[in-house]
């Protein structure tokens, strides 16, 4: 893969931003890796300390009051996925959210029972 | 059971099955249109992964000075049941976006390569990618108005696709047509999964 940054700078690639200011410069999240469709849910009864969290952390936590996914949160708070991952890992470290893999994460595959359910669901749309 | 949180972090979260489907294709081939036709489309941005040399060993030193480019992705969800949701990810076909696919493809149901017969070469990289990683996929030909129609077999020869690989014609603007594309993918994945494992 070429290493020069210029390959990104075109209209299709999008605008240049510095989203990592929100993560205080961190580009990798803490703890175990999680998929972008992993389920995120706020842990009941845990009261966050607002002074320890950024508004973006609070927004992510608010969205996780009902089980949702990493991508849904990223979309709803309109921040890039990588940034949202770091915020969610912070919340996990503080014991405020639980993050669970969507399905056993292996390179492939979705099991046949689930495939049949998906097929049935699509036909019923 | 009422939603609203969990007793403890370690407790099993009620399992929402989130199924990923990839939609790959060249620029302007109709990915956004197809995702919008069949699902609730949502904005999603991801970013260029920083190179190793761009990472600080001590992440608390300060704000990263390196600029990052965000990439807009087509993202849509289809709620099939309360606990079963399809997530469609439309990603640009060029090789430089493969860093996104590597993660999207992990555990994914499969992929749809959306092709325009006027620019078939645009989907070569996507087909190469899925073939090399043995990710099940189908090819959907978006039939643009005024585009010269080719038969599926013309396209199969042009793209050098295996005889068993489904090629479907679609109109990316039509919900029914987009739905049929997804159904064709799932049927293909099921047929591949049902094949007896050679000993």
Interface residues (C-beta under 8 A of the other chain):
Chain A: X1 X3 X5 X7 X8 X9 X12 X13 X14 X15 X16 X17 X18 X19 X20 X21 X24 X25 X26 X27 X28 X35 X36 X37 X38 X39 X41 X42 X43 X44 X45 X65 X66 X67 X69 X71 X72 X74 X75 X76 X78 X79 X80 X81 X82 X83 X92 X95 X97 X98 X100 X102 X103 X104 X105 X106 X107 X108 X109 X110 X112 X114 X115 X116 X117 X118 X119 X121 X122 X123 X124 X125
Chain B: X3 X4 X5 X6 X7 X8 X9 X10 X11 X12 X13 X14 X15 X16 X17 X18 X19 X20 X27 X38 X42 X43 X44 X45 X46 X47 X48 X49 X50 X51 X53 X54 X55 X56 X59 X60 X61 X62 X63 X64 X67 X68 X69 X70 X71 X72 X75 X77 X78 X80 X81 X84 X85 X86 X87 X92 X96 X103 X104 X105 X106 X107 X108 X109 X133 X134 X135 X136 X179 X182 X183 X186 X187 X189 X190 X193 X194
